[in-house]
Amino acid sequence: MIFVDFASSVLHSAFNALTTALRIQTVTDSLSTSDPRGALGRLGERQAERYLKRLGYIIVGRREKIWRGDIDLIAVDGRTVVFCEVRTRTDSLHGHPVETIGYTKQRRVSELAAAYLRKHHLGDCHARIDVVAVTLHGPSGRPLVEHYQNAFDSPP
């Protein structure tokens, strides 16, 4: 019983540290016509963020720069730190958005997530990597958002 109370206390402390230590970064909302791929990505990230918020996730980072890369979205789901890779396509005529995430990208996202956990001293927290696929012109004509939890190996 003492161990359970201690473990609960440690998890509670880690969760509080996570939610208070992380700052929410602002994202430029303007869509650049000079960079249509970047604009499409930002639009997909906003759709993914709205979707995750509706599920009860707390967004703690957007386009978080870490090491030599960035993580699209960082959220908290219960007591788990969730690193989200967002993939956006205008339609599915040339394949599903998830098909664009190869082994190299998976390894890179996992490395960035591990670096983020180290940087913020969150090594004891549970973490996972999710993929959110956004197809802007889905079958119904509205954006289609698909969420894949624990899509590939989480940070060590």
BELDA-V405858 format. One line per field, one symbol per residue. ss: DSSP state (2 for helix, 1 for strand, 0 for the rest). A space follows every 10 residues. Layout:
ss: ???
This chain:
ss: 0222222222 2222222222 2000000000 0000022222 2222222222 2222000111 1111110011 1111111001 1111111110 0000002222 0022222222 2222222220 0000011111 1111100000 0001111111 110000
